Structures are given as C-alpha cells and as structure tokens.
Amino acid sequence: MLTLFGYGLAGALFSWVLWTKALRWRYLAMSYAGEPGDPIEEQRFQSAVLLGLNGFNSLKGILTLGVHETGVSLRIFAPFSLFHTPLFIPYDDIAGWKTSWYLDARSVELEFRNAPDVKMIVPAEQAEWVHSFAGHKMMLRNVAPPHGNAGRGWYVFSLASFGFAVFTLAWLVAAFLQWP
C-alpha cells in the first residue's frame, strides 16, 4: 500500500512540474494549437527556450519542428508532451531577430503576432532552416530585437563565475604559499 502511495505521489509531482513548466507553451497554444497534418520536412531533437511571463524554460532536445506550406509545427516528445498540445504557427505570424542567448552559438529570438508575451529563442541554423521553407512569408532580421537582447544575463553570470573562480584560485595559491 505504501509503495502504491509512493508511485502516486511521484506521478502527481511529475505532472505538477510539467504543468508549471508548460505555462508559456499553453499561452502559445491559446492562439496556435493545432495539428496541420504531415510536414514537408521534419527535424527531431531540436532545442528552444521559451521566454516570457516572468521566466523562461528550456526545451533542450525534446522539440520536433515540422515545416509545412503555410507554417511551422512544434511538438514535444513524450513523456514531456503532457500539457503541451501540438502547435502550428503560420509563417506570417513569425518575426525573428538575432540575439545572444546561447554562449556558444548564434541564436534568433522569434516573436509571434498573436502571442506577444512569449518569445522563443532558437539556434540560428534552426531559424534559417524554417526561413528557407517560408521564403518571404516569415520575417527574419539580422539586427538586434527592438525591445533589447534576451539573455544578456548569461554573459554577466559567466563573467561573474569566471571572476569568482580566479579569485578563489588566487586565494588558495596565496594561502598555500603561506603554509608553514
């Protein structure tokens, strides 16, 4: 009986975490929920970051992108797809700007016309792949977003971490040299 209770508690906790993490996805789904059918091409195991509504969440390696005649479809792999309905976003509703979210790769911030409070950060190669199918329907600019770059905090965090590591190393060397 106790084992059954433990499994139930673990399942409830897993569901609650997915529900809270799906907030930004559910916001997008209010405008873009839908399954358009089979895509022209599909890329699996893609990554993206949803940004907005007082936070962000990473979809690292659990996203499937599909390109269609009129838009792009987004799906999350199971079991993470719980509370994440498939999305279909028309190319006309997507605008993108270069940004600096990722430290080790170029990235693009995508905005959606019908869901202005949530942005999606994707690797630049991924955005360019979608844009190659969209043509002139999707706007992709090689300039910074009009409202400021997303992810500048990562640079500050990286520099602060590096500074702390150098300080700690210098302190340890100084303490070691004074060892009797």
N, C-alpha and C positions, 0 to 999 in steps of 0.2 A: 504494500500500500504506500509506503514511504517512497519507494522507487517511482511509482506512478505519479505521486505528487511532485517529485523532483523533475521528472520529464515534463510534466505540465507546466511547472514554473519556468523551466528552461525555454520551452516553446513560447510561453507568454512573454518572457523577457526578450527573446529573439524577435517576436512580432512587434513588440513595443519599440525596440530600437529601429527596426525597418520602417515603422510608421512615422517616427520622428525624423528619420533621415530622408524620408520621401516627401517632406514638406514642399520643397522647391519643385520637385517633379510633379506633384499633384497640382501645384499652381500652374505649371505649363499645361497640364492635362485639362484644366478647365477651358482652355482655348484650343488646344491642339490634339486632344485624344482621338485616336482612330487608327485603323489598320487598313492601309490602301491596297493591299494585295502583294504580289511578288515583285521585288525590286528588280531593276535593270542589272545592278551590281550591288554587292554587299561586302562590308568589311566587319569582321568579328574581332573581339578582344581589343576594342578601342577604349581610349580614356577621355574623360572630360571632367570639368569641375563646374558645378552649378553654384552661382554666386548671387546672393541677394537675400532679402527678407531676414536681415540681421545675421548672416552667417554664410557658410559655404559647405558643400560636401563633395567629396571626390568619388568619381565613378571610374576608378582605376582598373582597366582591363575587363570590365563587365558590361560594356556597351557594344551593341551591334548597330551599325549605320547602314541604311539601305538608300540608294538613290533611285528616284522614280522620274517620270516625265515632268511632273509638276511640283515635286518637293522631295524632302528627305524624311525617312522614317527612323525612329530611335526606339530601341528595345533594350531591356536589361535582362541578363541571363538569370535563370532560376538557380538557386532559391532566392536570390536578391530581388527578383521581379515582383515579389509580393508587395502590393500597394503601388506598383509602378506600371500603370497601363501603357501600352504602346502609344507612341506619339507619331503624328505625321504633320510636318511643318512645311507649308508652301514656300518655295524659293522667294517669292515676292515679299514674304514677311521677315526675311532674314537680312540683317546688315552686320558686317564684321569689320573690326579694326585690329591692327596689330597691337599687342600688349606684351607685358613682361612677367607673366605669372610663373612660368617654368624657369628654373635657373639654368637648365642645360639644353633648352630647345626654344625655338621661336614659337610663339603662340598667338592665337587670334581670339578676341573677345566677340562673341556673337550676341546680338540683341534681336529680340523678337517683337514685332509690331503689336500683337495682341496680348503680350505678357511682358510689359516693360520693367517690372520689378525684379525679374530674374534674368541674369546673363549666363552664358555658357562659355567657358574657356576651353579651347581645344588646341591641340598641336597644329601649327601652320600647315603641315603636309596634309592633315586630315581635312582642314577647311578648303585648301586648294583642290583636293580631290573632289569634294562636293561641288565646288565652284566650277570645275571642269565640265560637270554634267548640267549645271544650272545655266551657264552662259551669262547673258545679260540680265537674267531674272533675279539673280542674287547679287547684292552689293557687297563687295569685299574691298576695303581700302587699306593702303599701305601706310597709314598715318595713325597716330595715337587716337583713342576714343575722345569724343568731345567733352566727356564728363570726367576725364582723368584715367590714368592707367590702373588697372586692377593688379593686385599682387605686389605692390612696391614694398609691403611689409616683409616679404620673404627676403629681400635684399638687406633690409635693416636687421632682421633676425640673423641672417648669415654672417653679416659683418660683426654683430654683437657676439655671436657664438665664437667666431674666429678670434676676436679680441679677448674674450674670456679664456679661451684655450691658451693663447700666447701668454696672457698674464699668469695663469696657473702654472704653465711650464717655467716661466721666468722665476716665479716664486719658489717652485720646487728646486730649481737649479741653485738659487741663492741659498735656500735652506740646506741643501746638500753640501754646498761648499763651506758652510759654517759648521758642519758636523765635526765634533771633537775627535 
